Amino acid sequence: MTAPRPLSGRTVLVTGGTGGIGKATALGLAALGARVAITGRDRRRADEVARGIEAAGGGPAAVFVADMSSQSEVRRMAEEVLGQLDRIDVLVNNVGGYWNTRHVTADGLERTFAVNHLASFLLTDLLLHRLIRSAPARVVTVSSHAHSGGRIDFDDLQGERSYSGARAYNQSKLANVLFTYELARRLRGTAVTANALHPGVVSTSFGAEDPGRAQRLAVPLLRPFMKSPARGATTSIHLASAPDLERVTGRYFADCRPRKSSERSSDERAAARLWQVSGDLVQAT
């Protein structure tokens, strides 16, 4: 008789699950027995990954297609998720990107902040009651060590006065950690945990859409030393599945171990302010 796999009977939603770390995370969780759902911008790619998930032993995968830079798309997708998934045991906020030049979304927001932070903030808010109803449940958010170089510029969150791709990225990754810690505080007593992670420097197509000069020069040289997507996904998979983390919340991980995040990420006043500002920007409930 085959022993049950660790995530048998659990439903996991992975955003940005059609490539890189997200795809590797989805495949890894499927191999552990989870029912996996993924989000992506491209239907063809998403369906292809879904077939790979099924082949990995995860059973049929649910696919949700949306451009998460658009709040209306996130809201539409959340409705579809709630309509199709009767429970959500784990939400992996993996979607993200890097843009060297400033882009504006359909909502008039700077794209890095909108995709890397606000999309996860809004989606989590929209799915929160389902997560609480499914508890014990987990929210896992992919940040980066780059958060340590970030600063939340509340006077210029959208980079309208001054924009740098690296500065916008670092700010968004700091926002991921602040969001995680504030979410953990707000979820006390619900049996829903919230943790953030640094996946490592991973060899993917990340940032290829609009790379900076330094990125174009450095990445080909560094690629042989970067982690594979499968190795980069190990901490996400660990946070989503490890039994001993069921009650661990409000922590930052790297290489599957808790680490101390930056001093700025522990600023509770900044986290509360960011939560309020983010809620106003997405008109959250």
N, C-alpha and C positions, 0 to 999 in steps of 0.2 A: 504494500500500500504506500502510495506517494505521500510524503509528509507535506502538510500545508505550507505554503510560502508565506513569508513575513507580512506581506501586504494583501493577502487574499481577502476579498470582500471590501477592500478600501477603494475609494474613488479619488483620484488625484487630477487636478487641473494644472497644466504647465503652460504659461504664456510664452510666446516666442518659441514654440516647440518645433519649428520646422527646420532648424539648422543649428550648428554649433553646440554650445553647452545645453541649450534647451532641448534639442533633439536627443542628445546623449542622456540627459536627465530622464526624458520620457521613456527611452528604451530601457534604461537601467531600472526604473520603477516598474515597468511592465514585466521585466525579468523576475522581479520580486513578487509578482502576482497581482499588482494593482490594476484596477480598471483605469486606464489613462485617457484623459481628454487633453487636446492641445489646441492652442490658438496660433494663427498665422495670417499673413496678408495675402498669400497666394494659395488658391484652392488646389491647384495641381500639386504643388510641393507638399501641402498639408495632407492630401490624400495618399501621396507616396509614402510619407512618414507613417501615416496610420497603418498602411499595409506592413511596414517594417515592425511596428509595435505588435501587430497581430502575430507576425512571424516569430517575434521574440517571446511569445507565449502569454501576452497580455490580454488576449481576446480582442474583440472589435473595439477600436478606439473612436471616441467621439471627436469630431473636428468642428471648430468654430472659426470662421473667417472674418477678420476685421482689421482695419488700419487703426491701431491703438493710439495714434497721434490725434485722432478725432474723438471728442467726448461723445458725440451722438453714436458713433460706431461702437464705442465701449458699452454704452447703455443698451444698444440693440443686442449686442453680443451677450451681455449679462442676462437679458431676458431669455435669450435662447438657451443659455447655460442652465438657468433656473427651471426652464421648461423641460429640459432633457435629463438633467442630473438630479435625482431625488435626494442625493447626499453629496457633500464635498468634505472629504476627510483631510485633504491637504491642498492648499493653494500655493503653487510655486510662482512667485512674481519674478519671472526671468527676463521678460522683454526689456530691451534696451538698445542703445546705439550711440554712436559718436559722429558728430558732424563738425568739420573744421570751420565752416562758414555758417553764418546765422540763417536759419530757415524759420519761417512762420507757418504755423498750422492753420487749419480751417477755422479754428477758434481764436486766431489772432495771438497765439502764444508761441514762445520760443520752443523749437522742436525738441531739443535735448531735455529741457525741464518737463515738457509735456509728456514725452514718451517714457523717459527714465524714472520719473517720479509720479506725475499726476495720473498717468494711466493706471499704475498699480494702486495708488491711493483711491481712485474712483472705483476700480473694479473690486477691490477689497471691501469697500463700503457697501457696494451693491450686493455682494455675496455674503456679507457678514452674518445675516440671520440664518442662512443655510449652513454656514460653518458652525455657528453656535448650536444649531439644532442637531448637527452631526457629531458634536463633541463626544469624546476628546478629538480635537482637530488641530491642524497646524497651518500657520502662514509662514512661508519661507521666502525671503526676499534676497535676490542676488544683488549685492553691492560690489564694492571693490576696495582694495587698499588705497586707491586714489582718493577715497573719502578723507583720508588724513591730510590731504592738501587742499581740501575744500573749505569754503566759507559761504554761508547763506547770506547773500546780499539782498536784504529785504527792501532796500531802496532801488534795486535794479535787478530783480529776479529774472526778468526776461531778456537781459543783456541788451537793452535798447540804447543805453548810453555808451557802453563799451562791451565788446564781445570778443571772447577768446574761446575756441573750441575746447581747449584743455580746461580752462577755468569753468566753463559751463558744465563739462562732464564731471569734474571734481565736485562741484556744487551739487549736482544731481545725485551723486553717489553718497555724499554726506546726508542729503535729504532722505535717501533710502534708510540709513541707519537711524536718523532722528525719528522717522516715521515708524520704524520697527519698535523702537524703545517706547514711544508714546502709545502705539497700538497695544503693546504688552501691558502698559499701565492701565489702559482703558478696558482691557479684557480680563482683568483680575477677577477671579471667581467664576469664570465661564468655562474653564477647561479647554479654551482655545489658546494655543501658544503662538508667539511671534518671535522669530529669530532672523538675523541677517548673516550674510557670509561674503567672504572674498574667495572667488574660485581659483585664483592664481592667474598667471599670464598664459593665456591659452591661444593656440594656433587655430584661428577661425577667420572668417571674412569680415569680422567686426571692424567697422569704420571704413570699409572699402568704398562705400558709396560716395564719401566726401572726405578723403584723407588729407591731413596736413603734410607739408613738405618733410618734416622730421619723421612722420610715420611712414611715408613712402620710402625713405632712405633706410630707416632702422629696421622695419619689420622683416624684410628679406634676409637681413643679417642675423636677426635674433630668432627667426622661425625655428631653426634646428634645436634651439634650447627651450622652446615653449612647450607647455603641456599639450597633450592631445585633448580634444573635446571630451573624450571618455574620462580622462583623469581630471579634467576641469570640473566635471559634473559630480565627482565623488562626494564633495561636501554638501551639495544640494540634496543628493540622494540620501546621505547620512542623516541630515536634518529632517528629511521627510519620512524616514523609516525607522530610525534607531529606537528600540523600545525604551532605552534608558533616558531618552530625551522627552518622554511624554509630558513631563511637568516642568521642563526647562524652558524658560521664556525670558525675553528681553536681553538676549546675549548675541554676541558677534563671534563668528567662527571662521577659521581658516585651517586647511588641511585636516578637517573633521575634528578640530579641537577648539575650545573656547579661547578667544584672545581678547586683549584689551583694545578697544577702539580708541579713536582720537579723543582728546579732551573736549573739543567742540561738540562731538557727538553725544556727550553726556550732559549737555546744557538743557535742563528740563524746561526752562523758560523759552529757549529758542525752539524746542520741539513743540511746545504748546502753541507758540505763535505760528510756526510753520503749518501745524495742523489746521489752525483757524484760517490762515491765508489760503491754503490748499482747498479747504472746504468751500470758501467763497469763490475760488476760481472754477471749481467744477460743480458748484451749486449742489453740494452733497447734502444728504438728509441729516 
